[in-house]
Structures are given as structure tokens and as C-alpha cells.
Amino acid sequence: MDSFNLENLVRNNIRKMRPYSSARHEFSGEATVFLDANENALGSPLRFAVSRDSSPLNRYPDPLQHRLKEQIARIKGIPPSRIFLGNGSDEAIDLLFRIFCEPVTDNVIICPPTYGMYEVCADINNVKVKEVPLQSDYQLDLEAIAGSIDVFTKLIFICSPNNPTGNSIYREDIELLLNNFDGIVVVDEAYINYARQRSFLPELTEYPNLVVLQTFSKAWGLAGLRLGMAFASEEVIHYFNKVKYPYNLGEHTQALALEALQQMEQINDWTRQTVEQREWLAKQLAELPVTKRVYPSDANFLLVAMDNADKLFTYLTDTGIIVRNRSKVILCDNSLRITVGTPEENQQLLNALKAYNA
Ligand SMILES: Cc1ncc(COP(=O)(O)O)c(C=O)c1O
């Protein structure tokens, strides 16, 4: 990756701008009287602290989430200086556009069918999207990607395991992109906890152009908290911090996430159960006459090709079971994306599908 030059890749205005400097940013020593941030010194109507050692809510939270990052760093084996935390990984996706993509001029590459927010964020930021569909085995079309890259291509989004297909993308293919693309390769690992494939986190030291996204919304069971992570070089994280809103994560998010991180065993146990249920459900679904194909999954959902997905989707909705109809999506004809539920929910789904056949 000799030709990678971060400073050339970052938008001019972002490189040159002076970031907002918050009161809590500027002061890092010990003090007892805080008259610097125009907070309400008398208190907060929410009188109970979020957790045992969180700060009261009348005070602004730590803008750089030091304690939470230290804890995540310990678990992931990545230094805090290489971590960005945001309001879901969606915030990190949006910031990547704002840091690297000049509206109108620049473009990004996505490989549909894939997670919808890459395109939504591109549209919001007025950045052109080049779509290079996956091949029929849901792996990257490397030749077509190479053919689509031009001097204005800043980001390539790779979702692995991919949503909605569920498969992991071949590691060697991602490495090939990392070795040959001068822009940023974003590897979205939202579902990595459920995967057989290893995370790309250890590769961060190898590739200055790698950004890995992970989230607390899936295996960590905290979709309601809104907490996502981006891991990258210190230099890239510096730009994330420069562009983000000063206090992008509330005190409650930071404090509750710290508490959740104490419960690794529970999370690992749930992950094991979900993977077990995924394999069981895949087998059961494959035996139904209405099922055409259950695609192998490395995630907590299954993509299932059906006889008539639209009709089946409506039928399931009528019985009170909501799945995701992906049949209008490229390469997903007649397919439903089904999240792995509790054993009872999975059984309920199967019962409904069996009743449909009858
Ligand atoms: C591949 C992928 N990336 C990112 C996200 C968003 O995660 P978050 O809840 O952290 O914004 C999702 C959510 O479904 C996803 O499927």
C-alpha cells in the first residue's frame, strides 16, 4: 500500500477546518467547580444516576468517551486511539462520506444486494454510488470492481457477513482490495460475532486504508442504546473526531455500555444459542415444500428463497409474524430474510409455514 496517502484522500475543507472545541475538551485536569459549560448547576430532573459511577445528567458527557473506549480496547485488543464510537455504526458510515467524499464529484462503490444505509448516506451527501453487484454465489466480482474504480472513488463498502445474503465475503478478496485500492476499504462486521470467519481487526496494523465497523446492536443485544464502533488508523480516527458532533454519545449510553461490557459471558452464551438455532432453523426450513433454498448464513438471520415470497410475506404478517421481504432486491428473487428468534418464536414461524402448506 505504498501509494496510499490519507491527507490527499481527505476532503480539502475537512483537512483545513478548525474543529469545535468544547469546554470539556479544553479542560482535562482536576477541578471541583465547573462554571465553563453553561450547564444547570442546580441539578437534573432525572435525579438518579444512570449507573453506580456515571456522572449526573445535568453535566455534559465525556466527548471522547475515554472510559468506554479503554474497556472496548481491552476486549478487542485495539488501542483506544484507533477507536471511534458513534450513534450506531450508521453514524460512522455517514461520517466516512463527510470526511472523504466531495459531493457531486466523488464516488463510492457498493456491492448489492447489501446493507441499505451505504446508499442512503451517499444520497444524503450527494455522492455518486457505483453499484457492482455480487456474483450469483454472493461473492465479490473483483474484475468489475477494478473496472469501476476511478480517481474519484474514495470508499469501497464490503459487508461481511453480508446483509441480506448472510454469507461472509472471501477474506482473500477483501485483502486483494486492501492491497490494491488507494482509497478506504470499509469492512462492515455488524454480524461478525455469529460468523465462522475471523474479524479483520488484527489486520488494522497492516492496512492504513482499512476501516472496520462493528456494532452493539446485534450480538450485544443493545440495538435500543444506539452504539456503533469504527476501528481504523489513528490518523483516520483523528478525522472522525474532528467531524463528529462534540457530544455525540450521551452519558446514559456510555454508562450503560460500560455496564453491559461486564456481561461478556451472557453475550457469548446468547451468541452460541443463536448460532445453534440458526442451524436448526435452516434445516427445518429446508424441509418445507414452500422453500426453494436456504442460503448458508454466518449471521443471525437466514435468506430463504420461497415459492411465492410476496404471498407468503402477507400470510405471515396476517398471522402476526413479521419477516423482511427482500424479493424486489437484486439477486434475491422471491426471498425472505428471516431473523433467528427465540426457540419458541422459531417454532411458531415453522408452524405457520407448515399450516400455509396444508
Ligand atoms: C450490515 C449492517 N451494518 C450496520 C448496521 C447498523 O447498525 P447500527 O444499529 O449500529 O447503526 C446494520 C443494521 O441492521 C447492518 O445490517
Ligand as a Chemical Component Dictionary entry (heavy atoms), coordinates in Angstrom:
data_LIG
# 
_chem_comp.id                   LIG 
_chem_comp.type                 NON-POLYMER 
_chem_comp.pdbx_formal_charge   0 
_chem_comp.three_letter_code    LIG 
# 
loop_
_chem_comp_atom.comp_id 
_chem_comp_atom.atom_id 
_chem_comp_atom.alt_atom_id 
_chem_comp_atom.type_symbol 
_chem_comp_atom.charge 
_chem_comp_atom.model_Cartn_x 
_chem_comp_atom.model_Cartn_y 
_chem_comp_atom.model_Cartn_z 
_chem_comp_atom.pdbx_ordinal 
LIG C1 C1 C 0 -24.592 -4.596 7.881  1  
LIG C2 C2 C 0 -25.093 -3.607 8.850  2  
LIG N1 N1 N 0 -24.308 -2.587 9.217  3  
LIG C3 C3 C 0 -24.723 -1.681 10.101 4  
LIG C4 C4 C 0 -25.973 -1.750 10.658 5  
LIG C5 C5 C 0 -26.411 -0.642 11.560 6  
LIG O1 O1 O 0 -26.055 -0.865 12.835 7  
LIG P1 P1 P 0 -26.304 0.212  13.971 8  
LIG O2 O2 O 0 -27.521 -0.227 14.697 9  
LIG O3 O3 O 0 -25.045 0.109  14.785 10 
LIG O4 O4 O 0 -26.442 1.565  13.339 11 
LIG C6 C6 C 0 -26.832 -2.782 10.315 12 
LIG C7 C7 C 0 -28.177 -2.852 10.888 13 
LIG O5 O5 O 0 -29.012 -3.623 10.566 14 
LIG C8 C8 C 0 -26.378 -3.739 9.385  15 
LIG O6 O6 O 0 -27.164 -4.752 8.973  16 
# 
loop_
_chem_comp_bond.comp_id 
_chem_comp_bond.atom_id_1 
_chem_comp_bond.atom_id_2 
_chem_comp_bond.value_order 
_chem_comp_bond.pdbx_ordinal 
LIG C1 C2 SING 1  
LIG C2 N1 SING 2  
LIG C2 C8 DOUB 3  
LIG N1 C3 DOUB 4  
LIG C3 C4 SING 5  
LIG C4 C5 SING 6  
LIG C4 C6 DOUB 7  
LIG C5 O1 SING 8  
LIG O1 P1 SING 9  
LIG P1 O2 DOUB 10 
LIG P1 O3 SING 11 
LIG P1 O4 SING 12 
LIG C6 C7 SING 13 
LIG C6 C8 SING 14 
LIG C7 O5 DOUB 15 
LIG C8 O6 SING 16 
# 
